[in-house]
Amino acid sequence: MNHVKTYPAHQNRVSDLIFSLESQWVISTGHDKSICWMSTQSGSMLGRHSFGSWASCLQYDSDTQHAFVGDHSGQITLLKLDEQTCSVITTLKGHEGSVGALYWDPVQRWLFSGASDNSVIMWDIGGRQGRTLLLQGHHEKVQALWYLPLTHQLVSCSADGGITVWNMETTREEAPQWLDSDSCQKCGQPFFWNIKQMWDSKTLGLRQHHCRKCGKAICGKCSSKRSTYPIMGFEFQVRMCDDCYDTIKEEDRTPLATFHEGKHNIAHMDMDPSRGLMVTCGSDRVVKIWDIAQVVGSSVAAGFSPR
C-alpha cells in the first residue's frame, strides 16, 4: 500500500469523510467547524464553508451536489456545493442534542438523522410539505444509521449497544408541535411563571408538561398516564394527557420496531444487504459482523446472530 496524496483540509479533528466518484471530490467535515471539498484530480482545495458548531457527520447527494452536515448544536445544514462556491439551502432544526449520524436515501429523498437526545428523525426532503417523523426507541445517543429500501426498514444503533429495526413501510403520524401556554390547557391552572393568575386565584403555580400525542401544555395532574404510541414513533412509554390516553386502543400499542442487543458500544455501522451482513464497531475496540438475513428478508426481525 503506497501513500498517494495528503489533503491539508482541517485545523482540528476530521469527523466525517466522503469520496464522490461522480464529482471526483473528497468532502470532509471537522471539529474546526467547517466542511471542505477537494478535487482528487488536481489535488487542490475547491471550497470551504464554516458553521457555528463542530461539524459532526456528513452525507452527500452526487446527482444534485447537495451536502447534509450535522453539527454539535443539533442542527443539520443543507448546502449546494459548486466549484469553489456553495450556498446554504436550509437549516433543519429538530434535535435537542448533537447530531451523531446521518443517512441519505436518494430514491425516496429521505434524510435520517440520529442524535444524542436518543432520537431518530426522518426528514422528507423530497416534498410532502417538509414532513418529519420522530422515532424514539433508544436509551442512549444514536450513532449509526442505515436504511434498507427493498424492505422499507431503518436500522439504528446507539452507544449502549442497542440495535433498533424500524418498519418504515407503515403509515405513520407526525408528532405535534408543542404548544405554549401560561396555564394548563386542560384544567386552566396557572404555571409557576404566571404570577398574575397565581395572585388573582390565590394558588401556587404548577410545572408545565406536554402531551406527546396532542402537544398541549398540561399540568401533572392532567397527564397522569403513560403509554407507547408506535404509529407516532413512541416505542417507549411517554407522557400523555388523560383525554388522549383514553383514545388509544390496545392495538394502537402494537410495536412497529424490534429491538436487539449488540452487547458493545456501537459508534459506526456498515451493511451489505445483498449478503445479509452488518458490521459494527465502537470505542471498546471490538468489531462485530452480524448475520441479518432474517431482517433483510422480512419486515419483522427475528434476531441477530454475531459471527
DRENDO-1510 file (C-alpha; in Angstrom, 1 decimal, always signed):
<recs>
REC; n; res; u; v; w
REC; 1; MET; +0.0; +0.0; +0.0 .
REC; 2; ASN; +1.6; +3.3; -1.2 .
REC; 3; HIS; +0.8; +6.8; +0.1 .
REC; 4; VAL; -0.5; +8.9; -2.8 .
REC; 5; LYS; -1.8; +12.3; -1.5 .
REC; 6; THR; -2.3; +14.3; +1.7 .
REC; 7; TYR; -5.0; +16.8; +1.9 .
REC; 8; PRO; -4.3; +19.6; +4.5 .
REC; 9; ALA; -8.0; +20.3; +4.8 .
REC; 10; HIS; -8.7; +20.9; +8.5 .
REC; 11; GLN; -7.2; +22.5; +11.6 .
REC; 12; ASN; -8.8; +20.1; +14.0 .
REC; 13; ARG; -10.1; +16.5; +14.1 .
REC; 14; VAL; -11.8; +15.3; +10.9 .
REC; 15; SER; -15.2; +13.9; +11.9 .
REC; 16; ASP; -16.5; +12.5; +8.6 .
REC; 17; LEU; -15.3; +11.9; +5.0 .
REC; 18; ILE; -17.0; +11.1; +1.7 .
REC; 19; PHE; -15.4; +10.4; -1.7 .
REC; 20; SER; -17.7; +11.1; -4.7 .
REC; 21; LEU; -16.7; +9.2; -7.8 .
REC; 22; GLU; -19.1; +11.2; -9.9 .
REC; 23; SER; -17.8; +14.6; -8.8 .
REC; 24; GLN; -14.2; +13.4; -8.3 .
REC; 25; TRP; -14.3; +15.2; -4.9 .
REC; 26; VAL; -13.2; +14.4; -1.4 .
REC; 27; ILE; -15.7; +16.0; +1.0 .
REC; 28; SER; -14.9; +16.3; +4.7 .
REC; 29; THR; -16.1; +17.8; +7.9 .
REC; 30; GLY; -14.3; +18.5; +11.1 .
REC; 31; HIS; -14.2; +19.9; +14.6 .
REC; 32; ASP; -12.8; +23.2; +13.2 .
REC; 33; LYS; -16.5; +23.9; +12.4 .
REC; 34; SER; -16.1; +23.5; +8.6 .
REC; 35; ILE; -16.8; +21.5; +5.6 .
REC; 36; CYS; -14.2; +21.2; +2.8 .
REC; 37; TRP; -14.4; +19.8; -0.7 .
REC; 38; MET; -11.2; +19.0; -2.7 .
REC; 39; SER; -10.5; +17.8; -6.2 .
REC; 40; THR; -9.0; +14.3; -6.4 .
REC; 41; GLN; -7.8; +15.1; -10.0 .
REC; 42; SER; -5.8; +18.3; -9.2 .
REC; 43; GLY; -5.4; +17.7; -5.5 .
REC; 44; SER; -6.4; +21.3; -4.8 .
REC; 45; MET; -8.9; +22.7; -2.3 .
REC; 46; LEU; -12.1; +23.8; -4.1 .
REC; 47; GLY; -14.0; +25.3; -1.3 .
REC; 48; ARG; -14.7; +25.6; +2.4 .
REC; 49; HIS; -17.8; +26.7; +4.5 .
REC; 50; SER; -17.9; +27.4; +8.2 .
REC; 51; PHE; -20.5; +26.6; +10.8 .
REC; 52; GLY; -21.2; +27.9; +14.3 .
REC; 53; SER; -20.6; +24.5; +15.9 .
REC; 54; TRP; -18.5; +21.4; +15.4 .
REC; 55; ALA; -19.4; +19.6; +12.2 .
REC; 56; SER; -20.0; +16.0; +13.3 .
REC; 57; CYS; -21.4; +14.0; +10.4 .
REC; 58; LEU; -21.9; +14.2; +6.6 .
REC; 59; GLN; -24.0; +12.9; +3.7 .
REC; 60; TYR; -23.7; +13.8; +0.1 .
REC; 61; ASP; -26.0; +13.5; -3.0 .
REC; 62; SER; -23.8; +13.2; -6.1 .
REC; 63; ASP; -26.6; +13.9; -8.6 .
REC; 64; THR; -27.6; +17.2; -7.1 .
REC; 65; GLN; -24.3; +18.1; -5.4 .
REC; 66; HIS; -26.2; +18.7; -2.1 .
REC; 67; ALA; -24.4; +18.1; +1.2 .
REC; 68; PHE; -26.0; +17.5; +4.5 .
REC; 69; VAL; -23.9; +18.4; +7.6 .
REC; 70; GLY; -25.0; +17.6; +11.1 .
REC; 71; ASP; -23.4; +19.6; +13.9 .
REC; 72; HIS; -22.8; +19.6; +17.7 .
REC; 73; SER; -25.7; +22.1; +18.2 .
REC; 74; GLY; -28.3; +19.7; +16.9 .
REC; 75; GLN; -28.8; +21.4; +13.6 .
REC; 76; ILE; -28.5; +20.0; +10.0 .
REC; 77; THR; -27.4; +22.3; +7.3 .
REC; 78; LEU; -28.3; +21.6; +3.6 .
REC; 79; LEU; -25.7; +23.0; +1.2 .
REC; 80; LYS; -25.4; +23.2; -2.5 .
REC; 81; LEU; -21.7; +22.7; -3.4 .
REC; 82; ASP; -20.3; +24.1; -6.6 .
REC; 83; GLU; -16.8; +24.6; -7.9 .
REC; 84; GLN; -15.2; +26.9; -5.3 .
REC; 85; THR; -18.5; +28.2; -4.0 .
REC; 86; CYS; -21.5; +26.9; -2.0 .
REC; 87; SER; -24.9; +28.2; -1.0 .
REC; 88; VAL; -26.9; +27.4; +2.1 .
REC; 89; ILE; -30.3; +25.9; +1.1 .
REC; 90; THR; -31.9; +25.5; +4.6 .
REC; 91; THR; -31.2; +24.5; +8.2 .
REC; 92; LEU; -33.1; +21.6; +9.7 .
REC; 93; LYS; -33.9; +22.0; +13.4 .
REC; 94; GLY; -35.5; +19.2; +15.4 .
REC; 95; HIS; -32.9; +17.6; +17.6 .
REC; 96; GLU; -32.2; +18.7; +21.2 .
REC; 97; GLY; -28.7; +17.2; +21.2 .
REC; 98; SER; -25.6; +16.8; +19.0 .
REC; 99; VAL; -26.3; +15.1; +15.7 .
REC; 100; GLY; -24.2; +11.9; +15.6 .
REC; 101; ALA; -25.3; +10.1; +12.4 .
REC; 102; LEU; -26.9; +10.9; +9.0 .
REC; 103; TYR; -28.2; +8.6; +6.3 .
REC; 104; TRP; -29.4; +9.8; +2.9 .
REC; 105; ASP; -31.7; +7.8; +0.7 .
REC; 106; PRO; -31.6; +9.4; -2.8 .
REC; 107; VAL; -34.5; +7.4; -4.2 .
REC; 108; GLN; -37.2; +8.4; -1.6 .
REC; 109; ARG; -35.2; +11.6; -0.9 .
REC; 110; TRP; -35.4; +10.9; +2.8 .
REC; 111; LEU; -32.8; +12.0; +5.2 .
REC; 112; PHE; -32.4; +10.2; +8.5 .
REC; 113; SER; -30.6; +11.7; +11.5 .
REC; 114; GLY; -29.7; +10.3; +14.9 .
REC; 115; ALA; -28.6; +12.4; +17.9 .
REC; 116; SER; -27.5; +12.5; +21.5 .
REC; 117; ASP; -31.1; +13.1; +22.5 .
REC; 118; ASN; -31.6; +9.4; +21.9 .
REC; 119; SER; -34.0; +10.0; +18.9 .
REC; 120; VAL; -34.1; +9.5; +15.2 .
REC; 121; ILE; -35.8; +11.9; +12.8 .
REC; 122; MET; -36.9; +11.2; +9.2 .
REC; 123; TRP; -36.8; +14.4; +7.1 .
REC; 124; ASP; -38.8; +14.2; +3.9 .
REC; 125; ILE; -36.5; +16.4; +1.7 .
REC; 126; GLY; -38.4; +15.4; -1.5 .
REC; 127; GLY; -41.7; +17.1; -0.6 .
REC; 128; ARG; -44.9; +16.5; +1.4 .
REC; 129; GLN; -44.6; +19.9; +3.0 .
REC; 130; GLY; -41.4; +19.1; +4.8 .
REC; 131; ARG; -42.9; +16.1; +6.7 .
REC; 132; THR; -40.8; +15.0; +9.6 .
REC; 133; LEU; -41.2; +11.8; +11.7 .
REC; 134; LEU; -39.8; +11.4; +15.2 .
REC; 135; LEU; -38.7; +7.9; +16.2 .
REC; 136; GLN; -37.9; +7.2; +19.8 .
REC; 137; GLY; -36.6; +3.7; +20.5 .
REC; 138; HIS; -33.2; +4.1; +22.2 .
REC; 139; HIS; -31.9; +4.7; +25.7 .
REC; 140; GLU; -28.6; +6.2; +24.6 .
REC; 141; LYS; -27.3; +8.5; +21.9 .
REC; 142; VAL; -27.8; +7.3; +18.3 .
REC; 143; GLN; -24.5; +7.0; +16.5 .
REC; 144; ALA; -25.2; +4.9; +13.3 .
REC; 145; LEU; -28.0; +4.6; +10.8 .
REC; 146; TRP; -28.8; +2.6; +7.6 .
REC; 147; TYR; -31.9; +2.5; +5.5 .
REC; 148; LEU; -32.9; -0.7; +3.5 .
REC; 149; PRO; -35.2; +0.5; +0.6 .
REC; 150; LEU; -36.1; -3.0; -0.5 .
REC; 151; THR; -37.7; -3.9; +2.8 .
REC; 152; HIS; -38.5; -0.4; +3.9 .
REC; 153; GLN; -36.6; -0.8; +7.2 .
REC; 154; LEU; -34.4; +1.6; +9.1 .
REC; 155; VAL; -31.6; +0.2; +11.3 .
REC; 156; SER; -30.3; +2.5; +14.1 .
REC; 157; CYS; -27.6; +1.8; +16.6 .
REC; 158; SER; -26.8; +3.6; +19.9 .
REC; 159; ALA; -23.9; +4.0; +22.2 .
REC; 160; ASP; -25.2; +1.4; +24.7 .
REC; 161; GLY; -25.3; -1.3; +22.0 .
REC; 162; GLY; -29.0; -1.0; +21.2 .
REC; 163; ILE; -29.9; -2.0; +17.7 .
REC; 164; THR; -33.4; -1.0; +16.6 .
REC; 165; VAL; -35.1; -2.1; +13.3 .
REC; 166; TRP; -37.9; +0.3; +12.3 .
REC; 167; ASN; -40.8; -0.6; +10.0 .
REC; 168; MET; -40.9; +2.4; +7.7 .
REC; 169; GLU; -43.5; +0.9; +5.3 .
REC; 170; THR; -46.4; +1.6; +7.6 .
REC; 171; THR; -48.2; +4.9; +7.5 .
REC; 172; ARG; -47.1; +7.0; +10.5 .
REC; 173; GLU; -48.3; +10.1; +12.1 .
REC; 174; GLU; -46.2; +13.2; +12.7 .
REC; 175; ALA; -45.6; +14.2; +16.3 .
REC; 176; PRO; -47.3; +17.5; +17.1 .
REC; 177; GLN; -45.5; +20.8; +17.8 .
REC; 178; TRP; -45.6; +21.6; +21.5 .
REC; 179; LEU; -48.0; +24.4; +22.3 .
REC; 180; ASP; -47.2; +27.4; +24.5 .
REC; 181; SER; -49.5; +28.5; +27.3 .
REC; 182; ASP; -49.3; +30.3; +30.6 .
REC; 183; SER; -51.8; +27.9; +32.2 .
REC; 184; CYS; -52.8; +24.2; +31.8 .
REC; 185; GLN; -54.8; +23.8; +28.6 .
REC; 186; LYS; -57.0; +21.1; +30.3 .
REC; 187; CYS; -57.8; +22.4; +33.8 .
REC; 188; GLY; -56.8; +26.1; +33.5 .
REC; 189; GLN; -54.5; +26.1; +36.5 .
REC; 190; PRO; -51.6; +28.6; +36.1 .
REC; 191; PHE; -48.0; +27.5; +35.6 .
REC; 192; PHE; -45.4; +28.7; +38.0 .
REC; 193; TRP; -44.3; +31.7; +36.0 .
REC; 194; ASN; -47.8; +33.0; +35.6 .
REC; 195; ILE; -47.6; +35.4; +38.5 .
REC; 196; LYS; -50.7; +37.4; +37.7 .
REC; 197; GLN; -53.1; +34.4; +37.6 .
REC; 198; MET; -51.5; +32.9; +40.7 .
REC; 199; TRP; -52.1; +36.1; +42.5 .
REC; 200; ASP; -55.7; +36.5; +41.3 .
REC; 201; SER; -56.6; +32.9; +42.0 .
REC; 202; LYS; -54.5; +32.7; +45.2 .
REC; 203; THR; -53.0; +29.4; +44.1 .
REC; 204; LEU; -49.5; +28.1; +43.6 .
REC; 205; GLY; -48.2; +27.7; +40.1 .
REC; 206; LEU; -47.7; +24.2; +38.6 .
REC; 207; ARG; -44.9; +22.8; +36.5 .
REC; 208; GLN; -45.6; +22.7; +32.7 .
REC; 209; HIS; -45.6; +19.4; +30.8 .
REC; 210; HIS; -46.6; +18.5; +27.2 .
REC; 211; CYS; -48.8; +15.7; +25.9 .
REC; 212; ARG; -46.8; +13.8; +23.3 .
REC; 213; LYS; -49.9; +12.9; +21.3 .
REC; 214; CYS; -51.7; +16.3; +21.0 .
REC; 215; GLY; -48.9; +18.7; +22.0 .
REC; 216; LYS; -51.0; +20.7; +24.5 .
REC; 217; ALA; -49.3; +22.3; +27.5 .
REC; 218; ILE; -50.7; +20.5; +30.6 .
REC; 219; CYS; -50.0; +20.1; +34.3 .
REC; 220; GLY; -49.0; +16.9; +36.1 .
REC; 221; LYS; -52.5; +16.1; +37.4 .
REC; 222; CYS; -53.9; +16.2; +33.9 .
REC; 223; SER; -51.2; +14.0; +32.5 .
REC; 224; SER; -51.0; +11.2; +35.0 .
REC; 225; LYS; -50.9; +8.4; +32.3 .
REC; 226; ARG; -48.1; +7.0; +30.2 .
REC; 227; SER; -48.4; +4.9; +27.1 .
REC; 228; THR; -46.5; +3.8; +24.0 .
REC; 229; TYR; -47.8; +5.1; +20.7 .
REC; 230; PRO; -45.7; +3.4; +17.9 .
REC; 231; ILE; -47.6; +5.0; +15.0 .
REC; 232; MET; -46.1; +8.3; +16.1 .
REC; 233; GLY; -42.7; +6.8; +16.8 .
REC; 234; PHE; -43.0; +6.4; +20.5 .
REC; 235; GLU; -41.9; +2.8; +21.1 .
REC; 236; PHE; -41.3; +3.6; +24.8 .
REC; 237; GLN; -43.9; +5.0; +27.2 .
REC; 238; VAL; -44.3; +8.7; +27.1 .
REC; 239; ARG; -46.4; +11.3; +28.9 .
REC; 240; MET; -50.0; +11.8; +27.6 .
REC; 241; CYS; -52.9; +13.9; +28.8 .
REC; 242; ASP; -55.7; +11.8; +30.2 .
REC; 243; ASP; -58.0; +12.6; +27.3 .
REC; 244; CYS; -55.5; +11.4; +24.7 .
REC; 245; TYR; -54.7; +8.3; +26.8 .
REC; 246; ASP; -58.4; +7.3; +26.7 .
REC; 247; THR; -58.5; +7.4; +22.9 .
REC; 248; ILE; -55.7; +4.9; +22.5 .
REC; 249; LYS; -56.8; +1.3; +21.8 .
REC; 250; GLU; -54.7; -1.7; +22.7 .
REC; 251; GLU; -53.9; -2.4; +19.0 .
REC; 252; ASP; -52.5; +1.1; +18.8 .
REC; 253; ARG; -49.7; +0.0; +21.2 .
REC; 254; THR; -48.5; -2.8; +18.8 .
REC; 255; PRO; -44.8; -2.2; +18.3 .
REC; 256; LEU; -43.6; -1.1; +14.8 .
REC; 257; ALA; -39.9; -1.7; +15.7 .
REC; 258; THR; -37.9; -4.6; +17.0 .
REC; 259; PHE; -35.0; -4.3; +19.5 .
REC; 260; HIS; -31.7; -6.2; +19.7 .
REC; 261; GLU; -28.7; -6.1; +21.9 .
REC; 262; GLY; -25.3; -5.5; +20.3 .
REC; 263; LYS; -23.5; -6.1; +23.6 .
REC; 264; HIS; -20.9; -3.5; +22.9 .
REC; 265; ASN; -20.6; +0.2; +22.3 .
REC; 266; ILE; -21.6; +0.9; +18.7 .
REC; 267; ALA; -20.1; +4.1; +17.2 .
REC; 268; HIS; -20.1; +3.0; +13.5 .
REC; 269; MET; -22.0; +0.6; +11.3 .
REC; 270; ASP; -21.9; -0.6; +7.7 .
REC; 271; MET; -24.0; -3.1; +5.8 .
REC; 272; ASP; -24.1; -5.4; +2.9 .
REC; 273; PRO; -27.8; -6.2; +2.4 .
REC; 274; SER; -27.2; -8.5; -0.6 .
REC; 275; ARG; -25.3; -10.9; +1.7 .
REC; 276; GLY; -27.3; -10.1; +4.8 .
REC; 277; LEU; -24.3; -8.9; +6.7 .
REC; 278; MET; -23.8; -5.9; +9.0 .
REC; 279; VAL; -20.5; -4.8; +10.7 .
REC; 280; THR; -20.4; -2.7; +13.9 .
REC; 281; CYS; -17.5; -1.2; +15.8 .
REC; 282; GLY; -17.1; +1.1; +18.7 .
REC; 283; SER; -14.9; +2.7; +21.4 .
REC; 284; ASP; -14.5; -0.8; +23.1 .
REC; 285; ARG; -12.1; -1.7; +20.2 .
REC; 286; VAL; -14.4; -4.5; +19.1 .
REC; 287; VAL; -15.6; -5.2; +15.6 .
REC; 288; LYS; -18.6; -7.5; +15.2 .
REC; 289; ILE; -20.0; -9.0; +12.0 .
REC; 290; TRP; -23.7; -9.8; +12.2 .
REC; 291; ASP; -25.9; -12.2; +10.1 .
REC; 292; ILE; -29.0; -10.1; +9.5 .
REC; 293; ALA; -30.5; -12.2; +6.7 .
REC; 294; GLN; -33.7; -12.6; +8.7 .
REC; 295; VAL; -34.1; -8.9; +9.0 .
REC; 296; VAL; -33.3; -8.1; +5.3 .
REC; 297; GLY; -35.7; -10.8; +4.2 .
REC; 298; SER; -38.6; -9.9; +6.4 .
REC; 299; SER; -40.4; -6.8; +7.6 .
REC; 300; VAL; -40.2; -8.2; +11.1 .
REC; 301; ALA; -36.7; -9.0; +12.5 .
REC; 302; ALA; -36.4; -12.4; +14.2 .
REC; 303; GLY; -33.0; -11.7; +15.7 .
REC; 304; PHE; -29.3; -11.1; +15.1 .
REC; 305; SER; -26.5; -13.6; +15.3 .
REC; 306; PRO; -22.9; -12.4; +15.5 .
REC; 307; ARG; -20.2; -14.2; +13.5 .
</recs>
